[in-house]
Structure formats: C-alpha cells, structure tokens
Amino acid sequence: MLTDYETSKEPALLELAGQILDSEEPEARRYPMLRHHFGAYEPLDDALAVLRSSGLVVRRRRGTVNHVRQHDYYLTQHGDQVAQRVVSEAPVFSYYVERVALVVALADGLGGTALKKRQYLQREYAEAARGTRIGSVSIRARARLEALRTQSATNDNEGSRDRSRGASCGPDCPAGQEQRGRRPRRLRHLRAASHPDSRPPAATAPAPDAHGRPAHRVP
C-alpha cells in the first residue's frame, strides 16, 4: 500500500496502511512463511483437504494431464453459506473477510510475475536464505509510514498556500495541481475493501461444484 501511495498519492492508501501499522496487527496476526526455491512457500494440502472433504471448496486444474500449470480453487455455494453464517454468528472472523478483500484489491490486474517482483522489493524477503522463515517488515514499514505522513502534511500545507495565493486571479490562473481523473479500478476496490458493507458479491465460478451447485472462485 505504501508503494502504491508513493505512485498515486491516493490518501485512502496511506489511511489504510496507517490503520494496520498503528495497531498490533503486524505482530499479532503475523504468520511467517518459509523461503523456498521461488519465494514464500506454505503447503496447503492439509487445510484444503478439510475444506474439500466437507464440500466447501472444489479444485479445477489448468493445463494438460502431464503438465498442470495451475490449480484454481472455488468456494461452493454451500461453502459460501457456511462462511456467511460463521461471520454472522462470530463477527470477529470478519477480519479475515476484510483482509482478503484488501489483498485482492491490491493484487487486482497484476499477474504472478508482477506480484513476485513486488515481493522481492522487500529486503527481508529477497535476502532470506532458502529454508528459513521470512522476517517481518513492520519496523521498516512503520518508519516509512511516518516519513510519508510528514511529507503528505508538508505537501498539504504548501498546496493550501498556493490555493490562497491564486484565489483572486480568476479563470486564467495556471492550474496549481493536475486534476485528478477517475480513480484506477484497483484504488476504487481498495476504498471498498476498507468498508466491508460496500464490497461486491463474490464472483460466480465458470463451473459447478462436485454436487452440481454453482461455485465461487476463491481469490
């Protein structure tokens, strides 16, 4: 989010990053992953086996019989109902729904290669030895957040002075700041992710589940 903010200067990104980094979430919710051959690695078989055996998700393979390029997992209609019931009966679990929406919004429009490059921008990730746990970025991220907040406040003050000086020069004044156009789709999704009630419904999967019921793709 901070990297995106440096490019877009979208205040919502700085606000969302602050909500996370000002709290204990980076420590309390941290789940360190192993650095493997091509990046972070975590075996999902056991967790997915529980979900598949209960009819909550289904798997679809892409590729050929001899070479599977990708596995896609879909949330079944039954799985969607169970997830909604869990959040309704235990609202504390809505945290995971909100964070998934945020991750999906950040990754929107980016392929695997682009996402991998973003991960390697972090020193803790790039320098982790194979077979070790990837370190936390929270200390550097908090320092970076404070620096960006200071810069943002300075820019706001300068912008206010510029507007005050140009208020009386009429319609021929040179634009002091480039007009903002329509927000990129990814930034609009980020804003929606910060307000769970405004999230769109899950996308319908292209294939039914094992029981012939519609399915939702797992982000």
HELIX and SHEET records of a PDB file:
HELIX    1   1 LEU A    2  SER A    8  1                                   7    
HELIX    2   2 PRO A   11  LEU A   21  1                                  11    
HELIX    3   3 GLU A   25  ALA A   28  1                                   4    
HELIX    4   4 ASP A   45  SER A   53  1                                   9    
HELIX    5   5 GLN A   77  GLU A   89  1                                  13    
HELIX    6   6 PRO A   91  PHE A   93  5                                   3    
HELIX    7   7 SER A   94  ALA A  107  1                                  14    
HELIX    8   8 GLY A  112  GLN A  119  1                                   8    
HELIX    9   9 ARG A  123  ALA A  126  1                                   4    
HELIX   10  10 SER A  138  GLY A  166  1                                  29    
HELIX   11  11 GLY A  170  ASP A  172  5                                   3    
HELIX   12  12 ARG A  185  ALA A  193  1                                   9    
HELIX   13  13 PRO A  196  SER A  198  5                                   3    
SHEET    1   A 2 LEU A  34  HIS A  36  0                                        
SHEET    2   A 2 GLY A  39  TYR A  41 -1                                        
SHEET    1   B 3 VAL A  57  GLY A  63  0                                        
SHEET    2   B 3 VAL A  68  THR A  76 -1                                        
SHEET    3   B 3 ALA A 215  ARG A 217 -1                                        
END                                                                             
